[in-house]
Amino acid sequence: MNFQFQTGQSYAVLGHNGSGKSTLMQILSGFLSPSAGKIIYSDKEKIIDVNAIYRQVTFAAPYTELIEELTLKEAIAFHVKFKPLVNAMKAGEFLELLQFSKSADDKPIQFFSSGMKQRLKLALSILSDSPVLLLDEPSITLDREGVKWYRGLLRDYALGKKLLVIASNVEEDVQECNHRLSITDFKRQ
């Protein structure tokens, strides 16, 4: 694959199950190293070292883990030590945007439903003050209300404000992306 992602644009990475969407997202995020070729991160022509990319990139996927022994409030406090939230957002505003019941505030994450965990992952990623946002199968465990919530959060805090790459088979996940890439177009025949 030879492609350049541009700041302020949104990209949908499409392809069937097993086509390599998640692998690509993990390579873009710095989670995985490419087995061949190289990836170059830059900001205004300045090369960013791969070991420092975590400061620029936020990544959420159903398979990424939360620290489940933490409560919701503890997880937010832990997260902001490494990545501040957009607009210097405070924990209270973050909790309001999550739209969880107050009982969730002090409950360990291990007792959250899969949909609640995914909402937390998405909120932590979308609301982080980083210029690049990568989302892999963002709505996979969300109900209809959760999908509506996700799309609103994306519109309000990411679209046009960050470089956004979403890998998914679900049209609702990628509806508002400016560009569409089929992963199979880059595969060797």
Secondary structure as UniProt FT lines:
FT   TURN            7..8
FT   STRAND          10..14
FT   TURN            17..18
FT   HELIX           21..29
FT   STRAND          41..43
FT   TURN            44..45
FT   STRAND          46..48
FT   HELIX           50..55
FT   STRAND          57..60
FT   TURN            62..63
FT   TURN            68..69
FT   HELIX           72..82
FT   HELIX           86..88
FT   HELIX           91..98
FT   HELIX           102..104
FT   TURN            105..106
FT   HELIX           109..111
FT   HELIX           114..126
FT   STRAND          132..136
FT   TURN            138..141
FT   HELIX           144..157
FT   TURN            158..161
FT   STRAND          163..167
FT   HELIX           171..174
FT   TURN            175..176
FT   STRAND          179..182
FT   HELIX           183..186
//
